[in-house]
């Protein structure tokens, strides 16, 4: 907990300093954990190679690969957050298809996407807009990562289930991503886009820098769009990415 001040409530600078220390501590832990697994798996393979069964060898390689993707995700988010805070990202608008952006985002998820069930549905026949396809796919990937990570945490369910719907509506492109997890309480839905939200006690059990949704919000603003969050009536969180058609940008 944050140290109490006997004389008065903590100042804004004190809160920022505290959150900064907590973030550094969290990031340090989240970077070291996958690295330790990678090193451990490779050490076992190096020392015991001749004694390992083929199944054990494959399991070690799979574990190292999964953690390598996780480490890459953490580092990429930290670097991207620094770029956004420095106002160093500029979109490049061109013709793009939402379907291709979704596929591009999935290709970058690595082993995570194989953990659960994925259903993709196109709404209507049109999905072409003018946007930055790389940033657009990055935003989708960040939400998908979140959905696969938390989408099975309900009633002890381990396998995430993620539903993606996309298309055009009223001149805007949309990608709607629903998970089947516990959902997000109404009073916390604004906070999930803050980069310090994962520092809350309830989030400490899940490894991650807590930057993904913050970066996604930055991207959608750059693309003149937005991200919306609701809870599904039957359970789970629903994130909707709404893309402006930037034909005149």
HELIX and SHEET records of a PDB file:
HELIX    1   1 UNK A   12  UNK A   48  1                                  37    
HELIX    2   2 UNK A   49  UNK A   51  5                                   3    
HELIX    3   3 UNK A   54  UNK A   85  1                                  32    
HELIX    4   4 UNK A   98  UNK A  107  1                                  10    
HELIX    5   5 UNK A  110  UNK A  114  5                                   5    
HELIX    6   6 UNK A  133  UNK A  150  1                                  18    
HELIX    7   7 UNK A  186  UNK A  188  5                                   3    
HELIX    8   8 UNK A  191  UNK A  193  5                                   3    
HELIX    9   9 UNK A  197  UNK A  199  5                                   3    
HELIX   10  10 UNK A  201  UNK A  203  5                                   3    
HELIX   11  11 UNK A  212  UNK A  222  1                                  11    
SHEET    1   A 2 UNK A  94  UNK A  97  0                                        
SHEET    2   A 2 UNK A 128  UNK A 131 -1                                        
SHEET    1   B 5 UNK A 117  UNK A 123  0                                        
SHEET    2   B 5 UNK A 161  UNK A 169  1                                        
SHEET    3   B 5 UNK A 172  UNK A 179 -1                                        
SHEET    4   B 5 UNK A 237  UNK A 243 -1                                        
SHEET    5   B 5 UNK A 226  UNK A 231 -1                                        
END                                                                             
